[in-house]
Amino acid sequence: MQNRTRPSGTVVLSVIACLLACASESTAQSAWTVTVLHPSGTTNSQAHGVSGGQQAGDARVGGIEHASVWNGSAASWVDLHPPGAFRSYANGVSGGRQIGTAHPDFAHASLWSGSAGSRVDLHPAGVQDSYGYGISEGQQVGYTVSALGAAHAALWTGSAGSWIDLSPPTATQSYAYGVGGGQQVGNAYVGGLYRASLWSGSAASWVDLNPSGSTGSYAHSVSGGQQVGESNIGGVFHASLWSGSAASWVDLNPAGASQSYAYGVFGGQQVGHAHVGVADHAGLWSGTATSWVDLHAALPAKYAQSYAQSIWSDADFIYVAGYAFNNETRWDEALLWAKAVCRADLNGDGLVDFSDYLEFLNLYDAQDPRADFNMDGLVDFGDFLEFLNHYDAGC
């Protein structure tokens, strides 16, 4: 991000005074809409990944799970199940490619490009099973299992031969579930605990994310230098956010929730679910426990429980992929939540108020790209004016 000459202190103070005088609270105008992705003729479906207008997951066909990809609607469903496999799953999507697992005999990590016939077998030589979970920027992650049952976190770049064993030397088991920005996340069993883990492309790069006081932790997704998962705090799992170290841990467990889990992160927002009352509710955070938004509230009453698995956004919309249990049909149904981006709601609390002004000033002082409201590649006074326009519009 470049920087032009910044406005003088007098100008900034004048703008702040204007903000103080004009500040009022308004509800962010956009609301969540929900698209049911459940394909006709199937008896269960779940969406686990979303990116670039596509969603990846699985649907049950004739009693067998089939890896699946959608383009925003139930009618767009594509069955990725390869011939000869007795079940298959897709867990992530990026750049028009899908990562998951097919079971022609043992489990084989698999990479698709939008059709069953496009499948690439990522199964490395010398292992019994392999599983694919995360994909981003040409990298894929998962884990392999030896004939003796030892799991090793794995990294690929598009072929079986590209396999890299990420398992730290001190770990007896390890798993990788998410990848982004050249980083990989998962967990490793070290010193009698499962520990949320971060890698940067090699076993030697392993970072232990397990927070102080936690008796076990797991990481599922990474994006923009943030990692999400859950940590066992006093025997209860709390949705967790990290920024590259155990010391950076943020407890995302919402007030009133008996437990919570985070599975996806993108653009400074996190998704997962919290147990509220007697049911699991899909939810979204913006970096703090108090920022939690209950996505279950957008669903019809027939859905008893819901789970958010992945998040992605472009300049116009935020998309969340997941699934909910339908009490009428008695099966899970893949879902896609969507909401127009409210750029002025910088703290993600669903309101446009003075706290967002303060957040903007913090971002401005830090020269954070999120303060580039006129999207010219610079953070300068023009962004103050553009922010005011968004505020006046309520988003």
C-alpha positions as CSV (number, residue, x, y, z in Angstrom):
1,M,0.0,0.0,0.0
2,Q,1.5,3.3,-1.1
3,N,1.1,6.5,1.0
4,R,0.6,10.1,-0.2
5,T,1.1,13.2,1.9
6,R,-1.1,12.7,4.9
7,P,-3.6,15.5,5.9
8,S,-2.4,17.9,8.6
9,G,-3.4,17.4,12.2
10,T,-5.8,20.4,11.9
11,V,-7.5,18.8,9.0
12,V,-7.8,15.5,10.7
13,L,-9.2,17.1,13.9
14,S,-11.7,19.0,11.8
15,V,-12.8,15.7,10.2
16,I,-13.1,14.1,13.6
17,A,-15.1,17.0,14.9
18,C,-17.4,16.6,12.0
19,L,-17.7,12.9,12.7
20,L,-18.5,13.6,16.4
21,A,-21.2,16.0,15.4
22,C,-22.7,13.8,12.7
23,A,-22.4,10.5,14.4
24,S,-25.6,8.5,14.9
25,E,-26.4,4.8,14.9
26,S,-28.0,3.0,12.0
27,T,-28.5,-0.6,11.4
28,A,-26.5,-2.0,8.5
29,Q,-28.9,-2.2,5.7
30,S,-28.1,-5.5,4.1
31,A,-29.5,-8.8,5.5
32,W,-28.4,-12.4,5.1
33,T,-30.1,-14.4,2.4
34,V,-29.9,-18.2,2.3
35,T,-29.7,-20.4,-0.8
36,V,-30.5,-24.1,-0.3
37,L,-27.9,-26.1,-2.3
38,H,-29.4,-29.5,-1.6
39,P,-29.6,-31.3,-4.9
40,S,-32.9,-32.9,-6.0
41,G,-32.9,-36.7,-5.6
42,T,-30.2,-36.8,-2.8
43,T,-30.8,-37.7,0.8
44,N,-28.1,-35.6,2.6
45,S,-25.8,-32.9,1.6
46,Q,-23.2,-30.6,3.2
47,A,-21.1,-27.7,1.9
48,H,-17.6,-27.4,3.3
49,G,-15.8,-24.9,1.1
50,V,-16.5,-21.6,-0.7
51,S,-14.4,-19.5,-3.0
52,G,-14.7,-17.6,-6.3
53,G,-18.4,-18.3,-6.8
54,Q,-18.1,-22.1,-6.2
55,Q,-19.0,-24.3,-3.2
56,A,-17.6,-27.7,-2.5
57,G,-19.0,-30.5,-0.3
58,D,-20.8,-33.8,-0.7
59,A,-24.3,-35.2,-1.4
60,R,-25.7,-38.6,-0.7
61,V,-26.7,-40.5,-3.8
62,G,-28.2,-43.9,-3.4
63,G,-26.9,-44.1,0.1
64,I,-23.3,-43.2,-1.0
65,E,-21.6,-39.9,-0.4
66,H,-20.5,-38.2,-3.6
67,A,-18.0,-35.3,-3.8
68,S,-19.8,-32.3,-5.1
69,V,-19.4,-28.8,-6.4
70,W,-22.0,-26.0,-6.9
71,N,-22.1,-22.6,-8.5
72,G,-24.5,-20.9,-6.2
73,S,-27.7,-23.0,-6.7
74,A,-29.1,-26.5,-6.2
75,A,-29.6,-26.7,-10.0
76,S,-25.9,-26.1,-10.6
77,W,-24.8,-29.2,-8.7
78,V,-22.0,-31.2,-10.3
79,D,-21.4,-34.8,-9.1
80,L,-17.6,-35.3,-8.8
81,H,-17.8,-38.9,-7.8
82,P,-15.2,-40.9,-9.9
83,P,-16.1,-44.2,-11.5
84,G,-15.2,-47.2,-9.4
85,A,-15.1,-45.3,-6.0
86,F,-17.4,-46.5,-3.3
87,R,-17.6,-43.0,-1.7
88,S,-16.0,-39.5,-2.1
89,Y,-16.0,-36.1,-0.5
90,A,-14.9,-32.6,-1.4
91,N,-13.7,-30.4,1.4
92,G,-12.3,-27.2,-0.2
93,V,-12.4,-25.1,-3.4
94,S,-10.2,-22.5,-4.9
95,G,-9.4,-21.2,-8.4
96,G,-11.9,-23.6,-10.0
97,R,-10.4,-26.7,-8.4
98,Q,-11.7,-28.9,-5.6
99,I,-9.8,-30.9,-3.0
100,G,-11.1,-33.9,-1.2
101,T,-10.9,-37.7,-0.9
102,A,-12.1,-40.6,-3.1
103,H,-12.2,-44.2,-1.9
104,P,-11.4,-46.6,-4.9
105,D,-10.0,-49.0,-2.3
106,F,-8.2,-47.2,0.5
107,A,-8.6,-43.4,0.9
108,H,-6.9,-41.3,-1.8
109,A,-6.5,-37.6,-1.6
110,S,-8.0,-36.2,-4.8
111,L,-8.0,-33.0,-6.8
112,W,-10.8,-32.1,-9.3
113,S,-11.3,-29.3,-11.8
114,G,-15.1,-29.2,-11.9
115,S,-15.9,-32.7,-13.2
116,A,-15.6,-36.3,-12.2
117,G,-13.3,-37.1,-15.1
118,S,-10.9,-34.3,-14.1
119,R,-9.8,-36.1,-10.9
120,V,-6.0,-36.1,-10.1
121,D,-4.9,-38.8,-7.6
122,L,-2.7,-37.2,-5.0
123,H,-2.0,-40.4,-3.2
124,P,1.8,-40.6,-2.5
125,A,3.7,-43.9,-2.9
126,G,4.4,-45.8,0.3
127,V,1.3,-44.8,2.3
128,Q,-1.9,-46.7,3.0
129,D,-4.4,-43.8,3.1
130,S,-4.4,-40.1,2.2
131,Y,-7.0,-37.4,2.7
132,G,-7.4,-34.0,1.1
133,Y,-8.9,-31.0,3.0
134,G,-7.7,-27.5,2.1
135,I,-6.7,-25.7,-1.1
136,S,-5.5,-22.3,-2.0
137,E,-3.1,-20.7,-4.5
138,G,-1.9,-23.9,-6.0
139,Q,-1.3,-25.7,-2.7
140,Q,-3.3,-28.6,-1.2
141,V,-3.2,-30.0,2.3
142,G,-4.4,-33.0,4.2
143,Y,-2.7,-36.0,5.7
144,T,-1.4,-39.5,5.0
145,V,-1.7,-42.6,7.1
146,S,0.9,-45.3,7.1
147,A,0.2,-49.1,7.3
148,L,0.9,-48.8,11.0
149,G,-1.7,-46.1,11.5
150,A,0.6,-43.1,11.9
151,A,-0.9,-39.9,10.5
152,H,1.3,-37.2,8.9
153,A,0.2,-33.7,7.9
154,A,0.7,-33.4,4.1
155,L,1.3,-30.7,1.5
156,W,0.9,-31.0,-2.3
157,T,1.2,-28.7,-5.3
158,G,-1.0,-30.6,-7.7
159,S,0.4,-34.0,-8.1
160,A,1.2,-37.1,-6.0
161,G,4.9,-36.6,-6.6
162,S,4.8,-33.2,-5.1
163,W,3.9,-34.5,-1.6
164,I,5.8,-32.9,1.4
165,D,5.6,-34.5,4.8
166,L,4.9,-31.7,7.3
167,S,4.9,-33.8,10.5
168,P,7.2,-32.3,13.1
169,P,9.9,-34.7,14.4
170,T,8.5,-34.6,17.9
171,A,4.9,-35.4,16.8
172,T,3.4,-38.9,16.9
173,Q,0.4,-37.8,14.8
174,S,-0.3,-34.7,12.7
175,Y,-3.0,-33.4,10.4
176,A,-3.3,-30.5,8.0
177,Y,-6.7,-29.0,7.3
178,G,-6.3,-25.5,5.8
179,V,-3.9,-23.6,3.6
180,G,-3.6,-19.9,2.6
181,G,-0.9,-17.4,1.8
182,G,1.8,-20.0,1.8
183,Q,0.8,-21.2,5.3
184,Q,-0.7,-24.4,6.4
185,V,-2.7,-25.2,9.6
186,G,-3.9,-28.3,11.5
187,N,-2.8,-30.1,14.6
188,A,0.0,-32.2,15.9
189,Y,0.1,-34.6,18.8
190,V,3.1,-33.5,20.9
191,G,3.8,-34.0,24.6
192,G,0.5,-35.8,25.3
193,L,-1.7,-33.0,23.7
194,Y,-3.2,-32.3,20.3
195,R,-1.8,-28.8,19.5
196,A,-3.1,-26.4,16.9
197,S,-0.3,-26.1,14.4
198,L,1.0,-23.7,11.8
199,W,3.5,-24.5,9.0
200,S,5.1,-22.5,6.2
201,G,5.8,-25.3,3.8
202,S,8.1,-27.7,5.7
203,A,8.2,-29.8,8.8
204,A,10.9,-27.7,10.3
205,S,8.7,-24.5,10.1
206,W,6.2,-25.9,12.6
207,V,4.8,-23.4,15.1
208,D,2.9,-24.6,18.2
209,L,-0.3,-22.5,18.5
210,N,-1.6,-24.2,21.6
211,P,-2.5,-21.4,24.0
212,S,-1.4,-21.3,27.6
213,G,-3.8,-23.2,29.9
214,S,-5.4,-25.2,27.0
215,T,-5.5,-28.9,27.3
216,G,-5.7,-29.4,23.5
217,S,-6.3,-27.3,20.4
218,Y,-7.0,-27.7,16.7
219,A,-6.7,-25.3,13.7
220,H,-8.8,-25.7,10.6
221,S,-8.3,-22.7,8.3
222,V,-5.8,-19.9,7.6
223,S,-6.1,-16.7,5.6
224,G,-4.5,-13.2,5.7
225,G,-2.2,-14.2,8.5
226,Q,-5.1,-15.4,10.7
227,Q,-5.7,-18.9,11.9
228,V,-8.9,-20.4,13.4
229,G,-10.0,-23.5,15.2
230,E,-10.9,-24.4,18.8
231,S,-9.1,-24.8,22.1
232,N,-10.1,-26.9,25.1
233,I,-10.5,-24.5,28.1
234,G,-11.5,-26.1,31.3
235,G,-12.9,-29.1,29.5
236,V,-15.0,-27.0,27.1
237,F,-14.1,-26.2,23.5
238,H,-13.9,-22.5,22.7
239,A,-13.7,-21.1,19.1
240,S,-10.2,-19.7,18.7
241,L,-8.4,-17.1,16.6
242,W,-4.6,-16.8,16.2
243,S,-2.3,-14.5,14.3
244,G,0.8,-16.7,14.0
245,S,1.7,-17.6,17.6
246,A,0.2,-19.2,20.8
247,A,0.5,-15.8,22.5
248,S,-1.8,-14.2,19.9
249,W,-4.7,-16.4,20.9
250,V,-8.2,-14.8,21.0
251,D,-11.1,-16.6,22.7
252,L,-14.1,-16.3,20.4
253,N,-16.6,-18.2,22.5
254,P,-19.7,-16.0,22.6
255,A,-21.4,-15.1,25.9
256,G,-24.1,-17.6,26.7
257,A,-22.6,-20.4,24.5
258,S,-21.7,-23.6,26.2
259,Q,-19.1,-24.4,23.5
260,S,-18.0,-23.2,20.0
261,Y,-15.8,-24.0,17.1
262,A,-14.4,-22.0,14.2
263,Y,-13.8,-23.6,10.8
264,G,-13.3,-20.8,8.3
265,V,-11.5,-17.4,8.0
266,F,-11.3,-14.8,5.3
267,G,-11.0,-11.0,5.1
268,G,-10.7,-10.6,8.9
269,Q,-13.9,-12.6,9.6
270,Q,-14.4,-16.0,11.0
271,V,-17.2,-18.6,10.8
272,G,-18.2,-21.7,12.7
273,H,-20.8,-22.6,15.2
274,A,-21.7,-22.2,18.8
275,H,-24.0,-24.3,21.0
276,V,-26.8,-21.9,22.1
277,G,-29.5,-23.3,24.3
278,V,-30.2,-26.8,23.1
279,A,-28.8,-26.5,19.5
280,D,-25.8,-25.6,17.4
281,H,-26.0,-22.3,15.6
282,A,-23.9,-21.3,12.6
283,G,-22.2,-18.0,13.4
284,L,-19.8,-15.4,12.2
285,W,-17.2,-13.3,14.1
286,S,-15.1,-10.3,13.3
287,G,-12.2,-11.0,15.5
288,T,-13.8,-10.9,19.0
289,A,-16.2,-12.9,21.0
290,T,-18.6,-10.0,21.3
291,S,-18.7,-9.6,17.5
292,W,-20.5,-12.9,17.0
293,V,-23.5,-12.9,14.6
294,D,-26.0,-15.8,14.8
295,L,-26.5,-17.0,11.2
296,H,-29.0,-19.5,12.3
297,A,-31.5,-16.6,12.7
298,A,-31.7,-16.3,8.9
299,L,-33.0,-19.8,8.5
300,P,-36.6,-21.1,8.4
301,A,-37.9,-22.7,11.6
302,K,-37.7,-26.2,10.0
303,Y,-33.9,-26.1,10.4
304,A,-33.0,-27.4,13.9
305,Q,-29.2,-27.0,13.9
306,S,-26.8,-25.3,11.6
307,Y,-23.0,-25.2,10.9
308,A,-20.9,-22.7,9.0
309,Q,-17.8,-24.2,7.4
310,S,-16.1,-21.7,5.2
311,I,-16.2,-18.0,4.3
312,W,-15.1,-16.0,1.2
313,S,-15.9,-12.5,0.0
314,D,-15.5,-10.3,-3.0
315,A,-16.0,-6.5,-3.4
316,D,-19.8,-6.9,-3.2
317,F,-20.8,-9.9,-1.1
318,I,-19.8,-12.1,1.8
319,Y,-20.5,-15.8,1.3
320,V,-20.6,-18.5,3.9
321,A,-21.0,-22.2,3.1
322,G,-22.3,-24.8,5.5
323,Y,-25.3,-26.9,6.2
324,A,-28.3,-27.3,8.5
325,F,-30.4,-30.3,9.8
326,N,-33.9,-30.2,8.3
327,N,-36.4,-31.5,10.9
328,E,-38.9,-32.3,8.2
329,T,-36.8,-34.5,6.0
330,R,-34.4,-35.6,8.8
331,W,-31.3,-35.0,6.8
332,D,-28.6,-32.3,6.4
333,E,-28.9,-29.8,3.6
334,A,-26.1,-27.8,2.1
335,L,-26.6,-24.1,2.4
336,L,-25.0,-20.8,1.2
337,W,-25.5,-17.7,3.2
338,A,-24.9,-14.4,1.4
339,K,-24.9,-10.7,2.4
340,A,-24.0,-7.5,0.6
341,V,-20.8,-6.0,1.9
342,C,-21.4,-3.2,4.3
343,R,-18.1,-1.4,4.1
344,A,-18.8,1.2,6.8
345,D,-19.6,-1.5,9.4
346,L,-15.9,-1.9,10.1
347,N,-16.3,-3.7,13.4
348,G,-18.8,-6.1,12.0
349,D,-21.4,-5.6,14.8
350,G,-24.3,-5.0,12.3
351,L,-24.5,-1.3,13.2
352,V,-23.0,1.8,11.5
353,D,-22.1,4.1,14.4
354,F,-19.3,6.1,15.9
355,S,-17.3,3.0,16.9
356,D,-16.8,2.4,13.1
357,Y,-15.4,5.9,12.8
358,L,-12.9,5.1,15.5
359,E,-12.1,1.8,13.8
360,F,-11.5,3.7,10.5
361,L,-9.1,6.1,12.2
362,N,-7.2,3.2,13.7
363,L,-6.9,1.5,10.2
364,Y,-5.9,4.8,8.7
365,D,-3.1,5.4,11.2
366,A,-1.9,1.9,10.6
367,Q,-2.0,2.4,6.8
368,D,-4.2,-0.7,6.7
369,P,-5.5,-1.5,3.1
370,R,-9.0,-1.8,4.6
371,A,-8.9,2.0,5.0
372,D,-8.5,2.4,1.3
373,F,-12.2,3.2,0.8
374,N,-11.9,4.7,-2.7
375,M,-9.8,1.7,-3.7
376,D,-7.1,3.7,-5.5
377,G,-4.2,1.8,-3.8
378,L,-3.5,4.7,-1.4
379,V,-4.6,5.6,2.2
380,D,-5.1,9.3,2.3
381,F,-7.7,12.1,2.9
382,G,-9.8,11.0,0.0
383,D,-10.6,7.8,2.0
384,F,-12.0,9.9,4.8
385,L,-14.5,11.5,2.4
386,E,-15.4,8.1,0.9
387,F,-15.9,6.6,4.3
388,L,-18.4,9.5,5.1
389,N,-20.3,8.7,2.0
390,H,-20.7,5.0,3.0
391,Y,-21.7,6.1,6.5
392,D,-24.4,8.5,5.3
393,A,-25.8,5.6,3.1
394,G,-25.9,3.3,6.1
395,C,-23.3,1.0,4.7
